[in-house]
Amino acid sequence: MEGRRRIPAGKFFMKILRFTFRLLAAVVVVAGTSGCLTTPVMPGASSAVAELGPVFPGIASYIVVDANDGHVVMAHSANQKRPVASLTKLATAMTVLEYMKHSGGDAGEMMVVPNQIQLLADRGALGFLPGDRLAVRDGLYAAMMASDNAAAETLAVHFGQKLTGAGLGGGNPMAAFVSQMNGLVHRLGMNGTKFVNAHGLEGSGPIGYSTAADVARLTMAGLRTPGMSFYSSQSQRGITVVRDGAPRPILVRNTNVLLGRAGIDGGKTGTTTPAGPCLMITAPRAATVDKRADGSTVVVPNRLIVVVLGASDRFNQAYTLLMQGWPAYERWRAAGSPVAAGTTIGVPAALP
């Protein structure tokens, strides 16, 4: 287990309050906005991404973006609001990691799988049962690699209980946690996004939504969040679940079959009937070293993010977009990295 830094109770409480009040204040702004599924963001909106690529049959919307400065290489319907299924778990994991960073939390802390996972239409492939115990880190592996819905629900309830224990969220742990997710959304300028749960399943109530451009914004921030990439970059990982007092090993396999191909080192899958198959992948290339006339040297990191939503053949389609994206990206760099309206998205360099 990782070492745990002790924080005096009073200081811990105040630190959490500052963190959560800041995010919940942001959610007040978000709650006043409305959005209908598949309703494009108005073209004049500052966050709108231009049509910068061809229409691919079988892909409802997509974006290819430079992960380092937000240049949009290719895009189609990237502002369209759609359900994004388990891509929601990107925000779930980031919310957990941000909470732990601000609270001095321990990834080895044990969680209890709640009874409410029995209400999920699809718990996931790992077979978690109410009352099982597992570490936070193992919950993150399960949610990010195996896209396990019970794991995401467990993370949300566990950290939501910490929030309600501090007097936030009106006594509802899930509502408190989702408020944090939407606070993160607001801070990142994801104006086309609203989450309603931690797993991305659609139920009888309101349906969460996002856009290809906003998922790319979230991914850019995730790449800058310590530990985030590690939880999605492995092809498989062994975790431990304690059931009836006995430890049980579980092998978690990554649902992203493109890992390791063409340098792809991260991503997230998602599929539901309303959302269709969805995928985010990211891949780096060797940095460009530019020697200037004044004798200085500039090192430019190269990494692309690809997001496809409602894709009929998500893995092959995302791979094709990545392969087409690199030459287009290189042409843009060779042209001096020009900036035009609708060709850039942006997120904070680092979350506070």
C-alpha positions, 0 to 999 in steps of 0.5 A, spaced: 500 500 500 502 507 498 503 511 504 498 515 507 499 522 509 496 524 515 492 531 515 489 534 521 481 533 522 480 540 522 485 542 516 482 536 512 475 538 513 476 545 510 480 543 505 475 538 502 470 544 503 474 549 499 475 544 493 467 542 493 464 549 494 469 551 488 466 545 484 459 546 486 459 553 485 461 552 478 455 547 477 450 552 479 452 555 472 452 549 469 445 547 471 442 553 468 444 551 461 439 547 457 441 542 451 437 537 447 441 531 445 443 531 437 442 539 437 449 542 435 452 548 438 450 554 435 456 556 429 457 562 432 459 560 439 466 561 441 467 553 443 464 551 436 469 547 432 469 548 424 467 542 419 474 540 418 474 533 415 470 529 410 464 525 412 465 518 414 459 513 413 458 510 419 460 515 424 455 520 427 461 525 429 468 525 430 474 529 432 482 529 431 486 534 435 493 535 437 493 534 445 498 539 446 495 546 444 488 544 442 489 544 434 483 541 431 486 537 425 480 534 422 472 534 425 465 532 423 459 534 427 464 535 433 459 540 437 453 535 436 450 533 443 450 526 444 450 520 449 457 518 450 456 511 454 462 509 458 466 515 455 463 518 461 468 514 466 473 519 464 470 524 468 469 519 473 476 517 474 478 525 473 473 527 479 476 521 483 483 523 482 482 530 483 479 529 490 484 525 492 490 530 490 486 535 494 485 531 500 491 527 501 487 521 499 490 514 499 489 509 492 489 503 497 483 505 501 478 500 501 471 501 498 465 497 499 461 495 493 454 498 494 447 494 494 445 499 489 449 496 483 443 491 483 439 496 479 444 497 474 441 494 467 449 492 466 453 491 472 459 489 467 463 483 466 467 483 472 462 480 477 462 485 483 457 483 488 454 488 493 458 487 500 465 486 496 471 490 498 476 493 493 481 498 493 480 505 490 486 504 485 483 497 483 476 500 482 479 505 477 483 499 473 476 496 473 472 502 471 477 505 466 480 498 463 474 493 463 469 499 463 465 496 469 459 499 471 459 497 478 466 499 479 464 506 477 458 506 481 462 504 487 467 509 486 461 515 486 458 512 492 464 511 496 467 519 494 460 521 494 459 519 501 465 523 503 462 529 500 455 528 504 459 527 510 462 534 509 455 537 509 454 537 501 450 534 496 443 534 500 445 527 503 445 523 496 452 521 495 451 519 488 448 526 487 454 529 490 459 526 486 455 527 479 455 535 481 463 534 482 463 531 475 459 537 472 463 542 476 469 539 472 466 540 466 464 547 467 471 548 469 474 545 463 469 549 458 465 543 456 459 547 454 456 541 450 456 536 456 452 534 462 453 528 466 447 525 470 451 519 473 458 516 473 457 510 468 454 512 462 448 508 462 441 510 460 435 509 464 428 512 465 430 519 467 434 524 464 440 522 459 447 525 460 450 527 453 457 530 451 460 532 444 466 529 440 470 536 442 468 536 449 471 529 450 477 531 447 477 537 452 476 532 457 482 527 455 487 533 454 486 535 461 486 528 463 493 527 460 495 533 465 492 529 471 497 525 475 496 518 474 490 518 469 493 515 463 496 509 467 489 507 469 487 506 461 494 504 458 495 497 460 492 491 456 491 487 462 492 488 470 490 483 476 486 486 482 483 483 488 476 483 491 475 481 498 468 477 498 466 474 505 473 475 508 477 472 503 481 475 497 479 473 490 484 475 484 481 478 478 484 479 471 482 485 468 483 486 460 482 492 457 476 493 452 481 498 447 483 493 442 488 498 439 493 499 445 500 498 442 498 499 435 501 505 431 503 508 438 496 508 441 497 508 449 491 510 452 483 511 450 476 509 453 471 505 450 463 506 450 457 503 447 450 503 449 444 503 444 442 510 444 450 512 444 452 507 439 459 505 439 464 510 442 471 510 442 477 515 444 484 514 443 491 517 444 498 516 441 504 520 441 510 521 436 517 523 437 518 530 439 520 535 433 526 539 435 526 546 431 533 549 431 531 557 430 536 562 427 537 565 433 541 559 436 535 557 440 532 550 440 524 549 441 522 542 442 515 541 440 511 534 443 507 531 438 500 527 440 494 526 437 487 525 440 481 521 436 474 521 438 469 517 435 461 517 437 456 513 434 461 509 430 459 503 426 466 500 426 469 504 432 476 501 432 478 501 424 474 508 424 478 511 429 485 508 427 484 510 420 482 517 422 489 517 426 493 515 420 490 520 416 491 525 422 498 525 422 500 527 415 494 533 416 498 535 423 505 535 420 502 539 414 499 544 419 506 544 423 510 545 416 505 551 415 507 555 421 502 552 425 496 557 423 490 559 427 483 560 425 476 560 427 474 554 429 480 550 429 482 550 436 479 548 443 483 549 449 483 547 456 487 549 462 494 547 462 493 544 469 487 543 474 488 547 480 
